[in-house]
Amino acid sequence: MKLFKIFLLFILSSTLLFSSVIILKKAELQKGELRLHFNRTYDKKQIKHFALTRPYREVFDLKNTRLAHKRVGKNLQSTHCRSLRISQYKRDIVRVVIETGRAYSCTPYKPIFTHKDYHIPLPKFSVTKSKKPPYSKKVKKKSKKTSFIIVTKEKITPKRVHKHELIVIDAGHGGHDTGAIGGGKREKDLVLQVAKRLEKQLKRKGYAVYMTRKRDRFLKLPQRTRIADKKNAKVFISIHANSVPKRKRNKVQGVETFFLQTTRDAKSQRIAARENRAVLKGAGSKLSKKVIVDSVLNGPKIVQSNKLAIDVQRRIMTNLHSRYKGVRDGGVRHAPFWVLVGASRPSILVEVGYISHPRERKRLFTARYQELIAKGIAEGVDNYLVNRKKEIDF
């Protein structure tokens, strides 16, 4: 009887254990993507995504997952990657490795109408199957006694595929306008640091970049709003940091991305009012708020600004969540930010975090955290422009 009870307990435990594990049933290549199909709903938060170099690989660790059988993912071949491997890396981790030889903007996603699938886009460029890394070459030298081979590294310069696509970055505040202050730290310093990192990230992707300010100086409203149009920019991005009163400083935190539109949301109105307070100084009596808003809010660029904001917010959060716990996603919002008024092109304002929140402030002033934010914004902009080109001849 005792043995029978132990046997039943073993069976029950095994059943519960296996029922909690998700099965990867199928992996296939369709429309330039690797599409993974699971037996039930899969939370993308359980997927660890990172990149390896020499050679360049995009790696995905699917936690709490097992292959349905050994044939899943076998013999997958594409001209857009050198190799594509799917294996049972650990007992409950399936690893997906996409080797491309060089970096690309990889933005996996879950389709809207199904929770059982996960799609990983492959690069647009085609790659050779050569195993030789693109960053090295062999030089053969001879001597009297023997011959030997020296491997030298060549500096890779990014292809300027986007050299005619200009991005304008606006670091908020500056000069006498410090912006928000928390723990002795100033918003104007933080946003300039993030803006400079974003400039480097975008240039690495081949984009032309213009900074409204590269040092500690103040720009009036007309200067900020018209630069993107004068430079014929594809996108205008204004970088800011948020803040709340003392009584809320330990509670309110997170990253938010805004686009220009009127709103009844009290929180968005409060944030817009604080940011507008300084930039409206010296704007002049001829600046009619109603006329400007009416001319901008009814334009087609509002829809595109919304799409840009969604792409940027998603990539920022993906990057931050990969390294930091507890980063709050404030989402995409709309509000009447005057720094966005007047630009007849997609324009967004990114609040990179709350300088008033002690823990978030500490993170915001570290190079690693700033780099992840900048990387996320750059990837979001790149995703938006790529999708935009698919919609129209851009």
N, C-alpha and C positions, 0 to 999 in steps of 0.2 A: 504493500500500500504506500509506504514511504517513497519507494523508488518511482511509483506511478505519479505521485505528486510532484516529485522533482522533474520528471519527464514533461509533465504538463506545464510546469513553470518555465522550463527551457523553451518549449514550443511557443508559449505566450510571449516570452521576452524576445525571441527571434522574430516573431511576427511584428511586434511593435517596432523593433529596430529597423527592419526592412521596409515597413510601411512609411517610416519617416524619411527614407532616402528617396530622392527623385531620380528617375531613370531617363538618361539621354537616349531616346529611341532612334533618332535619325539625324544625319548631318548631310546637307546637300549644297551645291553651288547653283545660285539662281540670280540673274540680273546683277552680276558683279558683287554678290554678297555670299558669305557663308551663313547658311540658315540652320539653326539648331532647333530641333523639335523634342520637347519633353513630354513625359506621360501625364503631367499635371502642372498646375500653376507654379511658376518659378520666380522667386524674388531676385531681381537683378542686383540687390544689395549683397547677395551671397557670392557675387562674381568679383574676383580680384583681377584687375587689369593693369598690366605694366609692360614696359618695353625693355628689350635687351639689345646690346650693340655688338658689332664685330662677329658675325654679320647681324644686321638689324632684324629684330623679331618682335612682333606683337604677341604677348602671352596672356592667356585668360585661364585662371584657375576657377573651375566651377565647384564650389564647396557643396558638401552633402549630396553628391551626385555620383552615379555609377553608370557605366555603359550597359546598354541592353544586351549587347553581344560584342564579340571581338571584331566584327566586320564594320562596326559603326565608324564612319570617317575614313575608311581605307580607300586607297586609290583615287583620292580627290586631287585633281590637277587643274591648274589655271595658268594662263599666260601672265596673270597679274601678281604672281608670287613664285618664289623659287621652290618652296615646298609648303605643304599644309599637313600638320600632324595632330591627331587626336588620340589620346591614350589615357589609361587609368593610372594617373600619376601616383596617387596614394589610395588607400582603401576606400575613402569617401571623397576623393577629389579627382575630377577629370580635368586634364590640362589640354588646352588648344594652343598650338604654336603656328603662327603665320610668318614665314620668313620671306622678306621682300628685298633685302639687300640695302635699302635706304628708307629713311623715315617718311611717313605720310600721316595725314590727319585722320586717325581712325576713331570714328564715333559710333559705337554699337548702340542698339536701341531695341526696345520691345514694341512690336506692332500694336497699333491702337486696338484692333478688333480681336486680338487673341492674347492670352496671358501664358500660353504654353510654349511660345516661340521666342527666340533671341537671335537678332540679325547682326552680323559683323561685316561692315563694308570692306571690300578689298581696295587697294589703290587704283587710281585711274590709269596710271602708267603701266606699261608692260615691262617685264624684267626678263633677263636672260637666265638660263639654268646653270651658268658657270659658277663654280664653287669658289673662284678667286674673289676675295673681297675687293670692292671698288676703290678702297683707300690705300692699296699697296701695290708695289710692282717689284719685280725681281731684277736685280742688276748682277750680271755675271762678271766676276773679275778673275783674271788668271795671274798666277805667279810661277816662278821656276819650279817649285816643288809640288804645288797642288792648286786646285781651283776651288773657289768657295762662292757662296751666294749670300748677298746682303739684301735684306728686305727693308726698303725705305718707305716711309709714310708720306703720302701726298696730301696737301691741304685741299679740302673740298670746299669750293665756293658754291653757295646755293644758286640754283638757276633762277634768274629774275623773270619767272613766268608771270608775276603780277606787277611788273615794274610800272605799268601804266595805270594801276589802280591805287589811288592815294587814300590813305586813312588819316584823318585829323584827330589828334588826341588833345583834349583840354584838361590840364591839371587844375582843379578848382581852386578858387581863392588866390592868395599870394600877396606879397607886399604888406601893406598895413592891415589887410584883411586876413586874419589868422585862421578863420573858420572855427570849427569846434575845438575845444580844449579839454583834455581829460588826463589827469595824472601828470600834469606838466608837459604833455605831448600835444603838438599842434597839427590840426588837420592839413594845413597848407604844406607842411613838410612831408607828411605821409603820402598824400596823393601825388606829389611830384616824384617821390621815389617809385611808386607803383607805375606812374605814367612812363618813366624812363625805362623801367623793366619791360613794359608793354611795347614800347618803341623797338627794343631789341628783339623781342619775340616776333613781332610782325615783320621786321626786316629779315629775320632768318627764313621766313616763309616767302620772301621775295617781294613784299609790298613796299611801296613808297610811303613814307610817314612824314607828317608835319606836326610839330608840337606848338601849341599856342603859347606856351612858356616853357623855357628850359632852366629858368632860374627863379629866384624869389622876387617876383614882380606882380603887380596888380593890373588886370585888364578890365576895362569898362564893358558894359553889356554889348554895345554895338560892335566892338572889336571881336568878342567871343562868338557872337551869333553869325557874323558874316564871313568869317575866315573859310569855313567849309565850302561855301558857294564860290568865293573868289578863287579858291584853289581847285575847284571842280572835283571835290573829294567824293569817293563812293560812300563813305561812312563817317559820321561824326560821333566821337565818344567823349563824354565828360566824366572825369573821375572825382568822386567825393567820398567823405566818411560821415557817418551819422552820429547822432547824440541825443540823449534824453535828459530830463531834469534829474537832480540828485536822488530823489526818492525812488526812481525807477532804474537807476544805473546798474543794479545787480540782476535785473530781470530781463531787460530788453537787449537783444543781440541779434546778429544775423546779417546775411548779404541780400541786397535787393537791387533789382534793375528796373529803371523807369523809362517810359517813353512819354512824349508830350500829348496830353489830353486833359480836358477838364474832368473833375471827379467830385463826388460827394463824400468819399471816404475821408473821415476825420484825420486818420493817421497820415495818409498821403498828403492832405492839405497842410498839416503841421510841418512835415518834412520839407515840402516845397516852399512854404513861407520862410523857413529858416534859411534855406539855401538862396532864396531870392533876395533876402534882405540886403545883402552886401552887393550883389551884382547889379541891382537896380540903381545904386547910388551913381549919380552923374549921368543917368541915361537921357535926361532932358525932357522938357515938358511936351515936346512934339511926339514922344513915344506913346501912342495910344494903345493901352492894353487890349481893349475890346477889338479894335481894328486888326491888330496883329494876330490875336488868338483866332478870330473868325477866319482870317486868311489862311492860317496854318492847319487848323483842326479839320477843315473840310477837304484837305488835300489828300492825294493818294499815298503820300509818304507815311501817313500814320499807320497804315496796315503793314508796310514794310518795316517801319520802326518797331512795331510790335513783334514781328517775326525775328528781327535782329535781337531784340531784348530776350526772347525765349531761348534762342541759340546760345547767347552769351551766358545767361543765368545758369542754364543746364551744364555747360562746360566748366564754369567756375566751381559749381557745387561738386561735380564729379571729381575734379582735381583736388579740392580741399578735403572731401570725404575719403579720398584714397590715403591720406596721411594723418588727418586729424579727426578726433571724435567730438561729437557735440556741436558741430558747426550748424547753425540754424539756417534753413533755406527760407528767406523772406519772400521769395517768389518774384514774379513780374508784376509791376504796378504801373498805373498811369496817373500823372499829376501835371499841373501847369508850371513846369520849370522854365523860367525865362531864358536860361542859358541855351535851351533847345529851340526857342522861338526864332523863326526867320530862316532857318536852314531848310532849303527845299530838297532835302535828301534824308535817307534813314539816319536818325539821331537818337542816341540813348544816353542816360545818365546812370552810372553804376555807383551805388553806395557800398563800398567794399567791406563795411563792418561798422560797429558802434565803438567809437573812441571813448565813450563814456563807460563801457563795460570793462571791468578790470582784466578779466582773462582774455577777452577778445582784443583789447588794446595791446596787451603783451604780445600776442601772436601777430597782430598787424604790423608791429615794428620789428619783426624778424625777417631776414632775407628770404628764408625758405617759404614762409607763408605768402609774402609778397610775390615771389616767383610763381607760386601755384595760381594765385589770382591772375597775374599777368598772362600766364600760359592759358588759363581758361578763357579769358577775354579774347585772346588771339585766335584760339581754336574756334570759339563761337563766331567770330567775324568771318573766319575762313569758311566755316560750314554755311553760314548765311549767303556769302557771295557765290559759293559753288552751287547752292540750290537756286539762287537767283538767276544764274546763267542758264540753268535748265528751264526756267519759266519763260524767259524772253531772251532775245539777242542783246546781251548786256554789254 
